[in-house]
Each structure stands twice: as structure tokens, then as C-alpha cells.
Amino acid sequence: MSIPLVDLKWQHQQIKEDVEKGFEEVINAGAFILGPPVHQFENDFAEFCGAKHCVSVGNGTDALEIAMRALSIGQQDDEVILPANTFVASALAVMRCGAKPVLVDCDDNHLIDIEHCEKKIGQNTKAIMAVDLFGQMPQMGKLEEIASSAGIVLVEDAAQAQGASHRGKQAGSCGSIAGTSFYPGKNLGAYGDAGAITTDDDQLADKARRLRNYGSEVKYHHPEVGFNSRLDTLQAVVLGAKLKHLTMWNKMRREAANRYFDLLREVQGIELPESSSENEHVWHIYAVRVQHREAVLTALHKAGVGAGIHYPIPIHLLGAFEFLGHKRGDFPRAEGAASEMISLPMFPGISEAQQVAVSEALVTAVKNN
Ligand SMILES: *Cc1c(COP(=O)(O)O)cnc(C)c1O
């Protein structure tokens, strides 16, 4: 038996007819760029997130960059604080908007260490970027308080958490502005690259809307330098169709996470992920921690289990961020996570038999290594 890390075909089966019908309408209308389904999806996604505005863009990295540019972050010496254990795109977006990433360690839940974060706020700090890692949001209320008392802004990287909430606040509705990704494997995934910005702030939304469209509001008038980063209408059709199922699909992920917990909780040598009771976790990634990770991973692959690693190298040890001058040992919790984590297959539609097979393979691999 071979079990993938993510199975997207199952999702397609659920939305096939909506997608075919929607594609045909777009093609017949020739409305490929910013057509009606884009506006429809923006309205639906804003409502889903509990945000006033949604500005869809070409991918998640652009969403974060444009969000920060809308905030005018990126003047000389500007700094943005973010966790060392995140996908590289969070840090790339900070760089690309012209600011310097200032990294902090994570806590025991692998979320941004709030105390560490507070200590790093300095004169040049413009924002904290809080990442909803693996489908779980950090303590946004606290982060919002810290940011506002320091006179800086909170930016939410909600790429891994569509549908998650923390104390009743939805992912994408925290801080001044949020960026999210609809990369195919995300909880809400397109059939290619896609992303979005969400915010309650009218001015930030207007500015982001201009920036994504060549810096223009009125055709051929370009008061500022913008991007070409829009959500394709065809992708909006896919996302709109999937959004209708997302709450159910996230529930299925939660059930799958509970099943892994039941299957693995008594096994020695496997540390299971935890979720705080204040969080509605949407399990974008189900990552366990083990010793001898490389050997365990190889054994899982041999057994046909498509396990992965998110992420093997923390930001401060990546070549691209060498210039920050960090060394191994600077962020011990992020480094520990990077060397021990294994992501198990997790997707809506994963069967009990598949989860049992994954668990058995993992238990055997841990025992033998
Ligand atoms: C996927 C992801 C992004 C970037 O999204 P792209 O659409 O791939 O550009 C940013 N941050 C996090 C945490 C992500 O997981």
C-alpha cells in the first residue's frame, strides 16, 4: 500500500461538476482576468474569515509582500519580527518588501515565542509577523496587545490555517492585515498558485487592490509602482467551489488528527502534536517528533508512507539568510523541531485503514531505529 502525504484527487471528485461548469462560463465570457468569479470569491472568503475585505492575488508570498507594502513597511532600516521556524516564504516576503527579518524562536507548540518576540522589539521594528503554523494560530490577542503598546503592527501569515480560529477569532482576521496562500496543498488550495490578503481596514484594502494591479485603480493611470499579481478567474472558480466544502474538510482533518492521537498516544519515543483548548486547529500538517528522524523517515518511505518534513532547515540556517549572521544554536527550539519532526499523511478523505497502516509503519520504524 502506498499512502501519499496529501491526496488532492479526492477533493477534485467533490467539486468536479462545479469546476467544469464554472470553467466553461469563464471561457465563454473570456473573463480570464478579474472576472466575476474573482469578486464572488473575494466576498465569500472575506466573510469566511470574518474580515471586511479580501484582495486576491497571485500567490501567498505576494500576498504577504503586498500586505506589508500597503502598510508602507520597507523604508530604510525597517525590521519585521517573525519566527525562525516557518516556511521560507514568510521571510522572503519581508525581504522583498525591503525590510530586514528579525527572527525569534518558537514555543513548545512550535508557535512564535511571545516573550522572545517582545524582547526583540526595537526602534526599527515596524511589525510582528505571526505565523499560523501547521493549522494552529498563536495567541493573537496577546500579540495584538504587544504590537499596539509598542506602536507597531501585527501581520498575520495565515497561509496554513484557512478555517482555524483562536478564542473565536478566525484566521485571516487578526492584526492589521493578513496574507494567505492557496497553493494546491493548503487547506484551501487552487489548481496552481493563488493567494489573498484580508483586512478590516478600508485604506489598506484599497492600496493592496491597486498594488496587485500595476499600481492602478483607473486603467492606464499609475500613480504608484505596483505588481502584476492577480488571482486568475479560473482559479477563483476552483477556490469558490472548494470553499463551500472547507468547513467539512477541516472537520475531517480534525477527526483524522484525533485518530492518529488514539493510535499513537501510548507509543514510547513518539511525541505527538498538541493543540491548546483555545484553538480550533485545522491540521494543515500533522507533525510528530521522533529521535533518529532520518532513519525513521527512510523506513517510512520504504513502507510506502509519503511522510515529509516541515521544515528540515530553519530560516536562520538557510543560505539565503546567511547575511543575518546567525549560527547553529541561536534558536534551539526551532532547531530541535527541524531535526526531529516528521509530517504524517494528512488530508480530508484519508481512510481509517490508511491511518492504521501509517501508524503501524511509524511504530515499527521507531522501534527499529
Ligand atoms: C505556503 C506558505 C506561504 C507562501 O505561499 P505561496 O503561495 O507558496 O507563495 C507563506 N507562508 C507560509 C507559512 C506558507 O506555508
PDBQT file of the ligand as one rigid body, heavy atoms in Angstrom, charges set to zero:
ROOT
HETATM    1  C1  LIG A 401       2.703  28.326   1.662  1.00  0.00    +0.000 C 
HETATM    2  C2  LIG A 401       3.144  29.365   2.595  1.00  0.00    +0.000 A 
HETATM    3  C3  LIG A 401       3.453  30.672   2.168  1.00  0.00    +0.000 A 
HETATM    4  C4  LIG A 401       3.596  31.083   0.736  1.00  0.00    +0.000 C 
HETATM    5  O1  LIG A 401       2.662  30.794  -0.157  1.00  0.00    +0.000 OA
HETATM    6  P1  LIG A 401       2.933  30.638  -1.722  1.00  0.00    +0.000 P 
HETATM    7  O2  LIG A 401       1.534  30.647  -2.236  1.00  0.00    +0.000 OA
HETATM    8  O3  LIG A 401       3.626  29.344  -1.928  1.00  0.00    +0.000 OA
HETATM    9  O4  LIG A 401       3.715  31.803  -2.191  1.00  0.00    +0.000 OA
HETATM   10  C5  LIG A 401       3.762  31.619   3.122  1.00  0.00    +0.000 A 
HETATM   11  N1  LIG A 401       3.817  31.313   4.422  1.00  0.00    +0.000 NA
HETATM   12  C6  LIG A 401       3.561  30.071   4.874  1.00  0.00    +0.000 A 
HETATM   13  C7  LIG A 401       3.640  29.795   6.338  1.00  0.00    +0.000 C 
HETATM   14  C8  LIG A 401       3.240  29.055   3.973  1.00  0.00    +0.000 A 
HETATM   15  O5  LIG A 401       3.019  27.826   4.432  1.00  0.00    +0.000 OA
ENDROOT
TORSDOF 0
